[in-house]
Amino acid sequence: MLVDSHCHLDFDVFDDDREDMIARASAAGVGTLVTICTHLSKFEAVRAIAASHDNIWCSVGIHPHQVAEEGIAPAGRLIELATDPRVVGIGETGLDYYYDKSPRDDQRANFRAHIEAARDTGLPIIVHTRDADEDTAAILIDESGRGSYRGVLHCFSAGRGLAEAALDLGFYISLSGIVTFRNAESLREIARDVPLERLLVETDSPFLAPMPNRGKRNEPAFVVHTARAVAELKGIDEAEFAAATTENFFRLFSKVEAPSAPGS
């Protein structure tokens, strides 16, 4: 079994075939999905999708792009919503200095509020970062001095320094279809060096479809292509890689109920 640890099933590009898309994931051997919240104002729609399927879970948070629109997330509100049985992570949150859709000071404050919620709830924080390696590392390290917390750098495409800083804090690294792109050799070099016991895989669908589906709408079933590519990078077979990353997922997202084995 594989896990798609980060997808956006509430996005309207799935409105016409959402149930079929979820069924295709199961048919491809993707047994667990986490659908990610990007707007606190849209949390109920995200939660409803998770609540409608035994193998789908969700997060709660405000993406850095949406901070200007939604405001800085109150940590108390995140903590309150995280009591829902389907909520298994905090975020996604972080810093995006590439698009700069929200003021950077507000992004940083929002990021810290999410970390506070992750620390309080014990749920992992799901971190988005783009062109903000130094500030992301600085905040993660600074906040670790206020108390321990867990998390993952999702859709990782940053530099080696940030990867090493996150790993030193006990974080996981999640790889998306970007690692299959022809121009992503520097990312592949980092991925080769990330310990297998700290790796997750994801689609970030509907974005970033992996080869051979690049340019198409991404969906959870396509995580098999990313897993195959990273297994090859690691020099291990696909089954071993799937087992390791699935075990990693359930270790980090410990609130998720693992599916029962056939016949159990």
Residue, then its C-alpha position, 0 to 999 in steps of 0.5 A: m500500500l502507498v499513502d498520498s500524504h498531501c492532496h487537495l480533494d476539495f478543489d473544484v477541478f475534482d467536482d465532476d469526478r471526485e468519487d471516481m478519482i478516489a476510486r482510482a486511487s484505491a485501485a492503484g494501491v493508494g490506501t490512505l489519503v490526507t486532504i489538506c486545508t488551505h483556507l480556514s473558511k473552507f475547512e468544513a468542506v475539507r472535513a466533509i470529504a474526509a468524513s465521507h470515506d474511511n481512508i481519507w483524513c484531513s488537516v486544518g490551516i491557512h496556506p501562506h498565500q491565503v493569509a492576506e485574505e483570511g488573516i493570521a490563524p488564531a492558534g486557539r481556533l486551530i486547536e479547537l478544530a483539530t479535536d475533530p476525529r478526522v483532523v490529523g495535521i496542522g496546516e498547510t502553513g509556512l512561507d512563500y516568498y516566490y509569489d509573495k501573495s501575502p505580506r511576509d510579516d503576516q506569513r511568519a506570524n501565521f506560521r508561528a501560530h500553526i506551530e503553537a497549535a501543533r505543539d499544543t495538539g501533538l499533531p504534525i505541522i505540514v510546512h510549505t516553503r518556497d524561496a524562503d529557506e533561511d527564514t523557514a529554518a530560522i523559525l523552525i529552530d527558534e520554535s523548537g526552543r519553546g517546546s518540541y513539535r513534529g512535522v513534515l516539509h511537504c512537496f520538498s523542492a528547497g535546498r540541502g541546508l533546509a533539508e538538513a535543518a529539518l531532519d536535525l529537528g526530527f522532521y520528515i521530507s515529503l517528495s512530490g512529482i517534482v522529483t521526476f522532472r527532467n530538470a530536478e537533478s539537484l532535488r534528486e541528489i538531496a532525495r538520495d541522501v535523505p534517510l529512508e525512514r524520514l521520507l514520505v510521498e505525495t501528489d499535491s494534486p491537482f498540481l505537479a503531476p509526475m512523469p509520465n503524466r506531467g502537464k495533466r491534472n494530478e490525482p492521488a493515483f499518480v503517487v505510484h509514479t513518484a514512489r517508483a522513481v524515488a525507489e529507483l533513486k534509493g536502489i530498492d524495490e518498489a514494495e520495500f519503498a512503499a512499505a517504508t514510506t507507509e510506515n513513516f506516514f503512520r509514525l508521523f500522522s499517528k492519529v490516522e487509523a491504519p487500515s485493517a489487513p485483508g482477512s483480519 
